[in-house]
Amino acid sequence: MTPDMTVHQTIDPARPDALAPELTPVRATRVQFMVEDDKAMLRAARDLTKGLGEAKPGIYWTDMLLSAGVGYAGIATAILHPNLGVQIAAGLVAALAMYRALMFIHELTHIHRDALPGFRTAWNLLVGIPLLTPSFMYEGVHVIHHKRTQYGTIEDPEYLPLALMKPWSLPLFVLVALLAPVALLVRFGVLYPLGLIVPAVRTFTWERFSALSINPEFRRKAPEGDFAGRVRWQQAGASLWAIALIASVFVIGWQPLAIALGVLSLTAVLNQLRTLVAHLWENEGEPMTVTAQFLDSVNVPPPGLAGEIWAPVGLRYHALHHLMPSMPYHDLPEAHRRLARELGTGSTYEGANHPGLLVLVARIARSTMGKRA
């Protein structure tokens, strides 16, 4: 099917209060929308969320530290406890807790550098480097996904038209995440040290294996300025930790590392499953208006607690996040309540709300088989 050419007003997603005055031709995709609803929603996002948007240190620090603490306690129990049932239960709790702790990397890419003094460094030391996922792997990458003209295009590192791909691509997309912890161990424990000696390896590693992206065509540009300095110490720290983990096999045996990698593999699969349903993935590579981007993204609001488990730290409001990228995760529930109450049933805003994980997976699966939901 060849999409029709239409004309819509474009809006900068990073500034929901700024309506662009020009009319720009864009190609309509499967995601349909009305210009009037687009304007009403953006104005509501601006007007109804006044008083929100300030990152609260007490919430960030408490949430992150508790999540990491429970996660590490669970990993230690899974490694040391003699009972297999306890080991499995502890491993499951650890995977969920470390998943929540890890998802603060998303917040780090959006909050102002001065908003939470010391939080970025502490997160990297307590979570990012130990899990071999320091914040540089997301910072400077995720923001491309939020650029108005690059979302859903070949330049977007976090977009694939999964709903338009072959049916077998979905389970492969999720299950390949099982290998992520081992791949990170090789990236920091082998490729990074080798790259210090061989420039070609260093360039290859940076371009291809230094971003949490799902687009295989994405190539990362070299870091610049202050960011380059943060990259250096984070890479060095992760490399030393990876080498220590590899060396631990010759000191305390392979089982502790294997158990820890198993827990983190489950964490990676949870994150990949969330990624699978974070969008509807129905764009075929054309630039999209902000409303189309919003409707291609997913909110899974209450009732129900399941969404908070598989999409933690505000990610159950992913569509709302695309309207208001700088909104702290703890303010998204209130922002959602205000917008849902004001805009009501049948609005554009309601169009991004979905009932749950299984429904979303089924929708995408049917789409890959040529049956639109």
ZASE-341988 format. One line per 3 residues: for each residue x, y, z of N, C-alpha, C, O. Coordinates in steps of 0.2 Angstrom, whole numbers. Layout:
BEGIN
X:Y:Z:X:Y:Z:X:Y:Z:X:Y:Z | ...
//
This chain:
BEGIN
4:-6:0:0:0:0:4:6:0:9:7:4 | 3:11:-4:7:17:-5:4:22:-1:-2:24:-2 | 7:25:5:4:30:9:2:36:5:6:38:0
-3:40:7:-5:46:4:-1:52:7:1:52:13 | 1:57:3:4:63:5:-1:68:8:-6:69:5 | 0:70:14:-4:74:18:0:80:21:6:80:21
-3:85:23:0:91:26:-2:92:33:-8:92:35 | 3:92:38:1:93:45:6:98:48:11:99:46 | 4:101:54:8:105:57:13:101:62:11:96:65
19:103:62:24:99:65:25:103:72:25:109:73 | 27:99:77:28:101:84:35:98:86:36:92:86 | 39:102:90:45:100:93:43:96:99:40:98:104
45:89:99:43:85:105:47:87:111:44:85:117 | 52:90:111:56:92:116:53:98:120:55:100:125 | 49:102:116:46:108:118:38:108:117:36:111:112
34:105:121:27:104:120:24:110:120:18:110:118 | 27:116:122:23:122:122:25:126:116:22:131:115 | 29:123:111:31:127:105:28:124:99:30:119:97
23:127:96:20:125:90:23:128:84:24:134:84 | 26:124:80:30:126:74:25:130:69:19:127:68 | 26:136:67:21:139:63:21:137:56:16:138:52
26:133:53:26:131:46:22:125:45:21:121:50 | 19:124:39:16:118:37:21:114:33:24:116:28 | 22:107:35:27:103:32:24:97:29:20:94:33
26:95:23:23:89:20:26:83:23:32:83:23 | 22:78:25:25:72:28:20:67:25:15:68:22 | 23:61:26:20:55:23:16:51:28:19:49:33
9:51:27:5:47:32:7:40:33:8:37:27 | 7:37:39:9:30:39:2:27:42:-3:29:42 | 3:20:44:-3:17:47:-6:21:53:-12:20:54
-2:25:57:-4:29:62:-8:35:60:-5:39:56 | -14:35:61:-18:41:59:-19:46:64:-19:44:70 | -21:52:63:-22:57:68:-25:63:65:-25:64:59
-28:67:69:-31:74:67:-27:80:70:-24:79:75 | -26:85:65:-22:90:67:-25:94:73:-21:96:78 | -32:94:73:-35:98:79:-34:94:86:-32:98:91
-34:88:86:-32:84:92:-25:85:94:-23:85:100 | -21:86:89:-14:87:90:-13:93:94:-9:93:99 | -16:98:92:-15:105:95:-18:105:102:-15:107:106
-24:102:103:-27:102:109:-23:98:114:-22:100:120 | -20:92:112:-16:88:116:-10:92:119:-8:92:125 | -6:95:114:0:98:116:-1:104:120:3:106:125
-7:108:119:-8:113:123:-10:111:130:-9:114:135 | -14:105:131:-16:102:137:-9:100:141:-9:101:147 | -5:97:137:2:95:140:5:101:143:9:101:148
5:107:140:8:113:142:4:116:148:8:117:153 | -2:116:148:-6:120:153:-7:116:159:-8:119:165 | -9:109:158:-11:105:164:-5:103:168:-6:100:174
1:103:166:7:100:170:11:105:173:16:104:175 | 8:112:173:12:117:177:12:115:184:8:112:187 | 18:116:187:20:113:194:23:107:194:25:105:200
23:103:189:27:97:188:33:98:185:34:103:182 | 38:93:185:44:93:181:50:94:185:55:95:182 | 50:95:191:56:95:195:58:89:198:54:85:202
64:86:196:67:80:199:68:80:206:71:85:209 | 65:76:210:65:76:217:71:71:220:70:65:219 | 76:74:222:82:69:224:80:64:229:82:58:228
76:65:234:74:60:239:71:54:235:72:48:237 | 67:55:230:64:49:227:69:45:222:69:39:223 | 73:49:219:78:46:214:83:42:218:84:36:217
86:45:223:91:41:227:88:35:231:91:30:231 | 82:36:234:79:31:238:78:25:233:79:19:235 | 74:26:228:72:21:223:78:17:220:78:11:220
83:21:218:89:18:215:93:14:220:95:8:218 | 94:17:226:98:13:230:94:7:233:98:1:234 | 88:7:234:84:1:236:84:-4:231:85:-10:232
83:-2:225:83:-7:219:89:-10:218:90:-17:218 | 95:-7:218:101:-10:218:103:-14:224:106:-19:223 | 101:-12:230:103:-16:236:99:-22:236:102:-28:237
93:-22:234:89:-29:233:92:-33:228:92:-39:229 | 94:-30:222:96:-34:217:103:-37:219:104:-43:217 | 107:-34:222:114:-37:224:113:-42:229:116:-47:229
108:-41:234:107:-46:239:104:-52:236:106:-58:238 | 100:-51:231:97:-57:228:102:-61:224:102:-67:224 | 107:-58:220:112:-61:217:117:-65:222:118:-71:220
118:-62:227:122:-65:232:119:-71:235:122:-77:236 | 112:-71:236:109:-77:239:108:-82:234:109:-88:235 | 107:-80:227:107:-85:222:114:-89:221:114:-95:219
119:-85:223:126:-88:222:128:-93:228:130:-98:227 | 126:-90:234:128:-93:240:124:-98:244:126:-103:247 | 117:-98:243:112:-102:246:113:-109:244:113:-110:237
112:-114:248:113:-121:246:106:-124:243:107:-129:239 | 101:-121:244:94:-124:242:93:-121:235:93:-115:234 | 91:-125:230:90:-123:223:84:-119:222:84:-114:219
79:-121:226:73:-117:226:74:-110:228:71:-105:225 | 77:-109:233:79:-102:236:83:-98:231:82:-93:230 | 88:-102:228:92:-99:223:88:-96:217:89:-91:215
83:-100:215:79:-98:209:75:-92:211:75:-87:207 | 72:-92:217:68:-87:219:72:-80:220:70:-75:218 | 78:-81:223:82:-75:224:84:-73:217:85:-66:216
86:-77:212:88:-75:206:82:-71:202:84:-66:199 | 76:-73:203:70:-69:200:70:-62:203:69:-57:199 | 70:-62:210:69:-56:213:75:-51:211:74:-45:210
81:-54:211:87:-50:209:86:-47:202:88:-42:200 | 84:-51:197:83:-49:190:78:-43:190:79:-38:186 | 73:-44:193:68:-38:193:71:-32:196:70:-26:194
74:-33:202:77:-27:206:82:-24:201:83:-17:201 | 87:-28:199:92:-25:195:89:-22:188:92:-17:186 | 84:-24:186:81:-21:180:78:-14:182:79:-10:178
75:-14:187:73:-7:189:79:-2:190:78:4:188 | 84:-5:194:90:0:195:93:2:188:95:8:187 | 93:-3:184:96:-1:177:92:4:173:95:8:169
86:4:174:81:8:170:82:16:172:80:20:168 | 86:17:177:88:24:178:92:27:173:93:33:173 | 95:23:169:99:25:164:95:30:159:98:34:156
89:28:158:84:32:154:83:39:157:83:44:153 | 82:39:164:82:46:167:88:50:166:87:56:165 | 94:47:166:100:51:166:101:54:159:104:59:159
98:52:154:98:55:147:94:61:147:95:65:142 | 89:62:151:84:67:150:85:73:156:83:79:154 | 86:71:162:87:76:167:93:80:166:98:78:163
92:87:168:98:91:167:104:89:172:103:86:177 | 110:90:169:116:88:173:116:90:180:119:87:184 | 113:96:181:114:99:188:108:98:192:108:100:198
103:94:190:97:93:193:98:88:200:95:90:205 | 102:83:199:103:78:204:111:78:206:114:73:203 | 114:82:209:121:82:210:123:75:213:121:73:218
128:72:209:131:66:211:127:60:209:130:54:210 | 121:61:207:117:55:205:120:51:199:120:45:199 | 122:54:194:125:51:188:131:47:190:132:41:188
136:50:194:142:46:195:140:40:200:143:35:199 | 136:42:205:134:36:209:131:30:206:132:25:207 | 126:32:201:123:27:197:128:23:193:128:17:193
133:26:190:138:23:186:142:18:191:144:12:189 | 144:20:197:148:16:201:144:10:204:147:5:205 | 138:11:206:134:6:209:130:2:204:129:-4:206
128:4:198:124:0:194:127:0:187:129:-6:184 | 129:5:184:131:5:177:137:1:175:137:-3:171 | 143:3:179:149:-1:178:148:-8:180:150:-13:177
146:-10:186:145:-17:188:141:-21:183:142:-27:183 | 136:-18:180:132:-22:175:134:-21:168:131:-23:163 | 140:-18:168:144:-17:161:139:-13:156:139:-14:150
135:-8:159:131:-4:155:132:3:158:127:6:160 | 137:6:157:138:13:160:134:18:156:132:16:150 | 133:24:158:128:28:155:130:31:149:125:33:145
136:31:147:138:34:140:135:29:135:135:32:129 | 133:23:136:130:19:131:123:21:129:120:19:124 | 120:26:133:113:28:132:114:36:130:110:38:126
118:39:134:118:46:133:121:48:126:126:45:124 | 118:53:123:120:55:117:117:50:111:118:52:105 | 114:45:113:111:40:108:103:41:109:100:42:104
101:40:115:93:40:116:90:47:113:85:47:111 | 94:52:114:91:59:112:89:59:104:85:63:102 | 93:55:100:92:55:93:85:52:92:81:54:88
83:47:96:76:44:96:70:49:97:65:48:95 | 72:55:100:67:60:102:67:66:97:63:70:98 | 72:66:92:72:71:87:66:71:83:65:65:80
63:76:81:57:76:78:58:73:71:53:70:68 | 63:75:67:64:73:60:67:66:60:68:63:54 | 70:63:65:73:57:65:70:51:68:72:45:67
65:52:72:61:46:75:58:42:70:55:44:65 | 59:36:70:57:31:66:60:30:59:58:26:55 | 65:34:58:69:34:52:75:29:52:76:27:58
79:29:47:85:25:47:90:28:51:95:24:53 | 89:34:53:94:37:58:93:36:65:97:38:69 | 87:33:66:85:32:73:88:26:76:87:20:73
92:26:81:96:20:84:91:15:87:93:10:88 | 85:18:89:81:14:93:74:12:90:69:11:93 | 75:12:83:68:10:80:70:5:74:74:5:70
65:0:74:65:-5:69:57:-6:67:53:-6:72 | 55:-7:61:48:-8:59:46:-15:61:45:-19:56 | 47:-17:67:46:-24:69:39:-27:67:38:-32:66
34:-22:67:27:-25:66:26:-26:58:22:-29:56 | 31:-24:54:31:-25:47:36:-31:45:37:-32:39 | 40:-34:50:45:-39:48:42:-46:48:36:-47:50
46:-51:47:44:-58:47:42:-60:54:45:-58:59 | 37:-65:55:35:-67:61:41:-70:66:41:-69:72 | 45:-73:63:51:-76:67:55:-71:70:59:-72:74
55:-64:67:59:-59:70:58:-57:77:62:-55:80 | 51:-58:79:49:-56:86:53:-60:91:56:-57:96 | 52:-67:91:55:-71:96:63:-70:96:66:-70:101
66:-69:90:73:-69:89:75:-62:92:80:-62:96 | 71:-57:91:72:-50:94:73:-50:102:77:-47:105 | 68:-54:105:68:-55:112:74:-59:115:77:-58:119
74:-65:112:79:-70:114:86:-69:113:90:-71:117 | 88:-65:108:95:-63:107:98:-59:113:104:-59:114 | 93:-56:117:95:-52:123:98:-57:128:102:-55:133
97:-63:128:100:-68:133:108:-68:132:111:-69:137 | 110:-66:127:117:-66:126:121:-59:127:127:-58:127 | 116:-54:129:119:-47:131:124:-47:136:129:-44:135
123:-50:142:129:-50:147:135:-53:145:141:-50:146 | 135:-58:141:142:-61:138:145:-56:133:151:-55:133 | 140:-53:129:143:-49:124:146:-43:127:151:-40:125
143:-40:133:146:-34:136:152:-36:140:157:-32:140 | 153:-42:142:159:-45:145:165:-45:140:170:-43:142 | 163:-47:134:168:-47:129:170:-40:126:176:-38:125
165:-36:126:166:-29:124:171:-25:128:175:-22:126 | 169:-26:135:174:-22:139:180:-26:142:185:-23:143 | 179:-32:142:185:-36:145:190:-38:139:196:-40:141
188:-38:133:193:-40:128:193:-35:122:199:-33:121 | 188:-32:119:189:-28:114:191:-21:116:195:-18:113 | 189:-18:122:192:-12:124:199:-12:125:203:-8:123
202:-17:129:209:-17:130:213:-18:124:218:-15:123 | 210:-22:119:213:-23:113:213:-17:109:218:-15:105 | 208:-13:109:208:-7:106:213:-1:108:214:3:104
215:-2:114:220:3:116:227:2:112:231:6:112 | 227:-4:109:233:-6:106:232:-5:98:237:-3:94 | 226:-8:96:225:-8:89:219:-3:87:213:-4:89
221:3:84:216:8:83:210:6:79:204:8:80 | 211:1:74:205:-1:70:200:-5:75:194:-4:73 | 202:-8:79:198:-12:84:194:-7:89:188:-7:90
198:-1:91:195:4:95:190:7:91:184:9:94 | 191:9:85:186:12:81:180:8:79:174:10:80 | 181:2:78:175:-3:76:171:-4:83:165:-4:82
174:-5:89:171:-6:95:167:0:97:161:-1:99 | 169:6:96:165:12:97:159:13:92:154:14:95 | 160:12:86:155:13:81:149:8:82:144:10:81
151:2:83:146:-4:83:144:-6:89:138:-9:90 | 148:-6:95:146:-9:101:147:-4:107:149:-6:112 | 145:2:106:145:7:111:139:11:112:138:16:115
133:8:110:127:11:111:121:6:112:122:0:109 | 117:7:116:111:3:117:106:4:112:101:7:113 | 107:2:106:103:3:100:100:-4:97:103:-9:99
95:-4:94:92:-10:91:93:-9:83:91:-14:79 | 95:-3:80:95:-2:73:102:-5:71:107:-1:72 | 103:-10:67:109:-13:65:113:-8:60:119:-9:60
110:-3:58:113:1:53:116:7:57:120:11:54 | 115:8:63:117:14:67:125:13:68:127:8:70 | 128:19:67:135:19:68:136:26:72:134:31:71
139:25:78:140:30:83:146:34:81:152:32:79 | 145:41:82:150:46:81:155:46:87:153:45:92 | 161:48:86:166:49:91:164:54:96:161:59:94
165:53:103:163:58:108:167:64:108:173:64:105 | 164:70:110:167:76:110:166:80:116:162:78:120 | 171:84:118:170:89:124:170:85:130:174:80:131
166:88:135:166:85:142:163:78:141:165:74:146 | 159:76:137:157:69:136:162:64:135:162:59:138 | 167:66:131:173:62:130:176:60:136:179:54:137
177:65:141:180:63:147:176:58:151:179:54:154 | 170:59:151:165:54:155:166:47:152:166:42:155 | 166:47:145:167:41:142:173:37:144:173:31:145
179:41:144:185:38:146:185:34:153:187:29:153 | 183:38:158:183:35:164:178:29:165:179:24:169 | 172:30:162:167:25:162:169:18:158:168:13:161
172:19:153:175:13:149:181:10:153:181:4:153 | 185:14:156:191:11:160:188:7:166:190:2:167 | 183:10:169:180:7:175:177:0:173:178:-5:176
173:0:168:169:-6:166:174:-11:163:173:-17:164 | 180:-9:160:185:-13:157:188:-17:163:189:-23:163 | 190:-13:168:194:-16:174:189:-21:177:191:-27:180
183:-19:178:178:-24:181:177:-30:177:176:-36:180 | 176:-29:171:175:-35:166:181:-40:167:180:-46:167 | 187:-37:167:193:-41:167:193:-45:174:195:-51:174
191:-42:179:191:-45:186:186:-50:186:187:-56:189 | 180:-49:182:175:-55:182:178:-61:178:177:-67:180 | 181:-60:173:184:-65:169:190:-69:173:190:-75:173
194:-65:177:199:-68:181:196:-72:187:199:-77:189 | 190:-70:189:187:-73:195:186:-81:193:186:-85:198 | 185:-83:187:184:-90:185:190:-94:187:189:-100:189
196:-91:187:202:-95:189:204:-95:196:208:-98:198 | 200:-91:200:201:-90:207:196:-94:211:197:-97:216 | 189:-92:210:184:-95:213:179:-100:209:174:-102:212
181:-101:203:177:-106:199:172:-102:195:172:-96:195 | 169:-106:190:165:-103:185:158:-102:188:154:-98:185 | 155:-105:193:148:-105:195:146:-98:197:141:-96:195
149:-95:201:147:-88:203:146:-83:197:141:-80:197 | 151:-83:193:150:-79:187:144:-81:183:140:-77:180 | 143:-88:182:138:-91:178:131:-89:181:127:-87:177
130:-89:187:124:-88:190:123:-80:189:117:-78:188 | 128:-76:191:127:-69:190:125:-67:183:120:-63:182 | 128:-70:178:127:-69:171:119:-71:169:116:-68:165
117:-77:172:111:-79:171:105:-74:174:100:-73:170 | 107:-72:179:102:-67:182:102:-61:178:96:-58:176 | 107:-58:175:107:-52:171:105:-54:164:102:-49:161
105:-60:162:102:-62:156:95:-61:156:91:-59:151 | 92:-63:162:84:-62:163:83:-55:163:77:-53:160 | 87:-51:166:86:-44:166:86:-41:159:81:-37:157
90:-43:155:91:-41:148:85:-43:144:82:-39:140 | 82:-49:145:76:-51:141:70:-47:143:66:-46:139 | 70:-46:150:64:-42:152:64:-35:149:59:-32:146
70:-32:148:71:-25:145:69:-26:138:66:-21:135 | 71:-31:134:70:-32:127:63:-33:126:60:-31:121 | 59:-37:130:52:-38:130:48:-31:131:44:-30:127
51:-27:135:48:-20:136:49:-16:130:44:-13:127 | 55:-17:127:56:-13:121:52:-15:115:50:-11:111 | 50:-22:115:46:-24:110:39:-21:110:36:-20:104
37:-19:115:30:-16:116:30:-9:118:25:-6:119 | 36:-6:118:37:2:119:33:6:113:31:11:115 | 33:3:107:30:6:102:26:1:98:27:-5:99
22:4:93:19:-1:89:23:-3:83:21:-8:79 | 28:1:81:33:-1:76:30:-1:69:32:-6:65 | 26:3:68:22:3:61:24:8:56:22:9:51
30:12:58:32:17:53:37:13:48:41:9:50 | 37:15:42:41:12:37:47:16:35:50:16:29 | 49:21:39:55:25:38:54:32:36:59:36:36
48:34:36:47:41:34:46:45:40:45:43:45 | 48:52:39:47:56:45:40:57:47:36:57:43 | 39:58:54:32:58:56:31:64:60:36:67:63
25:66:60:23:72:65:23:69:72:23:63:73 | 23:74:76:23:72:83:17:68:86:18:63:90 | 11:70:83:6:66:85:6:58:82:4:54:86
9:58:76:10:51:74:15:47:78:14:41:79 | 20:51:80:25:48:85:22:46:91:23:40:94 | 18:50:94:14:49:100:10:42:99:10:38:104
6:42:94:2:36:93:5:30:91:3:24:92 | 12:30:89:16:24:88:19:22:94:22:17:94 | 19:26:100:21:25:106:16:22:111:10:23:109
18:19:116:13:16:121:13:18:128:18:19:131 | 7:20:130:6:20:137:2:14:140:-2:11:136 | 4:11:146:0:6:149:-1:8:156:2:6:161
-6:13:156:-8:16:163:-12:11:168:-14:6:165 | -12:13:174:-16:9:179:-24:9:176:-25:13:172 | -28:4:179:-27:0:185:-22:-6:183:-21:-8:177
-20:-9:188:-15:-15:188:-8:-13:189:-6:-7:187 | -5:-17:193:2:-16:195:7:-19:190:13:-18:190 | 5:-24:186:10:-27:181:14:-23:177:20:-24:176
11:-17:175:15:-12:170:21:-9:174:26:-8:171 | 20:-8:181:25:-5:184:31:-10:185:37:-8:187 | 30:-17:185:35:-22:185:39:-22:179:45:-22:179
35:-23:173:39:-24:167:40:-18:163:44:-18:158 | 38:-12:165:40:-6:162:41:-1:168:37:4:169 | 46:-2:172:47:2:178:50:9:177:51:11:171
50:13:182:54:20:182:50:24:176:54:27:172 | 44:24:176:40:28:172:39:26:165:35:29:161 | 42:20:163:41:18:156:35:15:154:33:14:148
30:14:159:23:12:157:20:18:154:14:17:151 | 22:24:155:20:30:151:24:33:146:26:38:145 | 26:28:141:31:29:136:29:34:131:32:38:129
22:34:129:19:39:124:19:46:127:21:50:124 | 17:46:133:17:53:137:24:55:137:26:61:137 | 29:51:138:36:53:139:38:56:132:43:61:132
36:53:127:38:56:120:35:63:119:37:67:115 | 29:65:123:27:72:122:31:76:127:32:82:125 | 33:74:133:36:78:138:43:74:140:43:71:145
48:74:136:54:70:137:57:72:144:61:67:147 | 57:78:146:61:80:152:57:79:158:59:81:164 | 51:77:158:47:76:164:49:70:168:50:65:166
51:71:175:54:66:179:49:60:179:43:61:179 | 51:54:180:47:48:180:42:48:186:36:46:185 | 44:51:191:39:51:197:33:56:196:28:56:200
33:61:191:28:65:189:24:63:184:18:66:182 | 26:58:180:22:55:174:15:53:176:10:54:173 | 14:49:182:7:47:184:2:53:185:-3:52:182
5:58:188:0:64:189:-1:67:183:-7:69:181 | 4:68:178:3:71:172:-2:67:168:-6:70:164 | -2:61:168:-6:56:164:-13:57:167:-18:58:163
-14:57:174:-21:58:176:-24:65:174:-30:65:173 | -20:70:174:-23:77:172:-25:77:165:-30:79:163 | -21:74:161:-22:74:153:-28:69:152:-32:71:148
-28:64:155:-34:59:154:-40:62:156:-45:61:152 | -40:65:162:-46:68:164:-49:74:160:-55:74:159 | -44:78:158:-46:84:154:-48:82:147:-53:84:144
-44:77:143:-45:76:136:-51:71:135:-54:71:130 | -51:66:140:-57:61:140:-57:56:134:-52:55:131 | -62:52:134:-63:47:130:-64:49:122:-67:54:121
-60:45:118:-60:47:111:-55:52:109:-55:54:103 | -51:55:113:-46:60:112:-40:56:109:-39:50:109 | -36:60:105:-30:58:103:-25:55:109:-22:50:108
-26:58:114:-22:55:120:-24:48:122:-20:44:123 | -30:47:122:-33:40:124:-30:35:119:-29:29:120 | -29:37:112:-27:33:107:-20:29:108:-19:24:105
-16:32:113:-10:29:114:-10:25:121:-5:22:122 | -16:24:124:-16:20:130:-18:13:128:-23:12:124 | -15:8:131:-16:1:129:-17:-3:135:-14:-1:141
-20:-9:135:-22:-12:141:-16:-17:144:-17:-18:150 | -12:-19:141:-6:-23:144:-2:-26:139:-2:-25:133 | 3:-29:142:9:-32:138:6:-38:133:8:-37:128
2:-42:136:0:-48:131:-4:-45:125:-3:-48:120 | -8:-40:126:-12:-38:121:-7:-34:116:-8:-35:110 | -2:-31:118:2:-27:114:7:-32:110:8:-32:104
9:-38:113:13:-43:109:9:-46:104:11:-47:99 | 2:-48:106:-2:-51:101:-3:-46:95:-4:-49:89 | -4:-40:96:-5:-35:91:0:-35:86:0:-35:80
7:-34:89:12:-34:84:13:-41:81:15:-41:75 | 12:-47:84:13:-53:81:8:-54:75:10:-56:70 | 2:-52:76:-3:-52:71:-1:-48:65:-2:-49:59
2:-42:66:4:-37:61:9:-41:57:10:-40:51 | 14:-44:60:19:-48:56:17:-53:52:20:-55:47 | 11:-56:54:7:-61:49:2:-58:45:-2:-61:41
3:-51:44:-2:-48:39:-9:-47:41:-13:-45:37 | -10:-47:48:-17:-46:51:-16:-40:56:-14:-41:62 | -18:-35:53:-18:-29:58:-23:-29:63:-29:-32:63
-21:-27:69:-25:-27:75:-31:-22:74:-35:-21:79
//
